[in-house]
Amino acid sequence: MIKEHNIRPWQRHELTYCSNVHPAETVESLNTVIAFFMSGVRQARNLQTMGAGLWLSDQVSTELAINSAKIDELVSLLERNKIKLFTLNGFPFGNFHAESVKEQVYTPDWSQFQRYNYTKRLAEILAFCLPDEMTEGTISTLPLGFRYTWTQEQHEVALEALCRLAGFLADLYQTSGRSIRVCLEMEPDCVLETTEEMIHFFQHQLPVKASALGICEKNIRNHLGVCFDVCHQAVMFEEVDVSMARLLAAGIAIGKIQISSSLELKFPEQESGLQVLHKFAEPKYLHQVRTKKNNKLTGSVDLALAFETEDFPKTHPWRVHFHVPIQATTLERQELNTTQSSILKALDFLKANPGCHPHLEVETYTWQVLPVFLRPQNDSALIKGLTEELNWLEKQMSSRGLLL
């Protein structure tokens, strides 16, 4: 099947999960993530080696950047635990496991120098750790900032920062021989939340700013791209295969796909489903809500606010930005559905487009805030849940001839 469709297959060890599910605000806690959790998942999957999708907080990246010995120790730790680092999550800056994160996850945004410097540090660390056989490392980042507080002045600053970052990454490639691509990740209620907005950003706004700064547009094409989070675009009621096709047709690289699934309440007018959904209105993360009627989206910035809004529409299905285990199609006595079908469409797209070969990273960072009936009760149960997600993904990819 692989030969017939000219598909470049992934290997089992290239599939990974994002470590932002684990608290890791220090190098020591990051070491625990690698040696205990990631190594535990690797062993549960019976793999000799396994790829890593690490989240490095600002504090960790700073500790590593100012102490080369600590980077050497990180490389040694990865090697001992047979973990290959090729992608980083550079979206959360820090305190991602605070009691309440909400919209603070978008700060600092791309109009603030802290975000630029943080991402540069991540790129240097990843270039140092990237395995020799990998042609490119990827870093996912936020889509500029929170759209409700965004200004045109901030937008211009962010454009300049990303253009200069592309130039920095081009220089990094020349000096290190390691190609790093920073990938903007669309998200509901961010400045770039739709495929249309992302295409306009890459085709028009970035080139104009790059030209004004005297930065080669080739650097943007080679070192910037998109991290396609399946959950996010499903919440926006986008057909993910159509969205990805549009991005590729626009010449925009999809460097990474975050394999993730959102909640769907098909019949919000029924009280039983609403009662189950209430269990997901937790205080740590934002859980944006969208509903679509007559091709028009209505939304709420958070699930709790949707419940508090008396006239929030209940005539059409709700989709909620709450990452749930990807192998689930329904939850809690089938009262809730998931958007797992969007993941399957994304895999079908990869089968039909063999030239598109992004990093694949399962991102269910919400295991510890799931309702009690879904939440793992200990570390072993968490490793088991993460392993089951990857096993499900492997099965789906194998059935499509995508996995070697």
Phi, psi and omega in degrees: 000320181299314181294321182299319183264003179056041182269131171275108187284155168276159172255155185305320185287348178280345179276133184218179175234159183273129184281006176291355173289341181254136172297134181202073182268354179228163177297323180296317179289328174297319178301321178295320178302314183290311188285330183257302187284304183294319177296324178295319177293318179303314181293322179295332179271000180058048180251141174289321174223160178214141176291157180237136168246090187270146165259121175250116179292168177303316181298316180296315181297324178291316178301318181289320185293327184268358183220095183299332178297326180289327175293319177300320178295322178296315179299317179296320179296316177300316181295318180297325182265006175058044179247130179253120183267116178227355178214145179235150171260109179253024180281297177289132182278318180183170179054037182288348178243026174294166181301321176223121180257302178046226186287353176295343178297341181268005180244146349293149181266186186282003173264002182245137187297334180299323180293318179297311182294320177301314183292323175299317179297317179300318181297318180294319179295314182295320178300323180289325186267346187299127178300149184301327184280353180270131182276340183206140171254150182235149176227121176273146181215167184287152181280068175079297183176189181279121192293336186279349176241009186279141178238164177296324178298316177298322182297317180295320179295318180296318177301315179296318181299317181289323176296316179293326176297318178300320177295319177299317181293326176295318178294320179299321178295319180295323184273331186251339186076008181249124181268125179241133178242125176266126191243119179282136187249108178302143178208141177306137178072013170260172183300321177248098182246346182237160177298321179302315180294320181294318179297315179299321180298315183281324184277334186238305190288313179296313179299320180297316180293319180299317179299317180295330182269353183074027179260134183296128180297335178300327179297324178293314180297324185276336191231359172239158180187201184239137164260115186266104177271114187297319179302312184300314183285334173292321177299325179280007180059032173272144171280110193297326179293322177294318180299314181293323177298320179294320179297314180295319179297333179275002178078022181259125181286134170263098185282330183211142170245124173269114181281109186209158186226140182252172176276147172224126173255104187290326185232077183294348177283348180267125186297326183297319178292320178298322180297319177293318181297328178305330182292344180265357181276076186261164191270357187275308188247157171288138177230082183298148182237139173225145170224150187232126178223128181053043179064018178244129180272137170241141185216170173223143183289343180204149183300318180300322179290326177298320178294327182281344181273109187299324184261017177296128190302138178234021183265345182225161185303146173260141168241137189235130177286080174222108182293121181241158182311130192290341181279353183273134173257329176222161181224148173049078177056033177063021176287329180242147173253172173235172179260035179305327181301334177292325176297316180297323176295322178296319178293321176298323178297317179297323177296320183279347184230074185298342177286347179263112185225068182282167168292143180244124187222117174289129181232084171248085184277358190261012183308321186278353178244008174297154173306154187307324184291348179244343190283135175294141186268351178202177183296322180297320179293326177294314177301319179298316180296316179297320179295319180296323176298312181293323177297321178296316179298317178302316181299316182293322180289320179299319181294342180256005181071023182266352187239131180281000000 
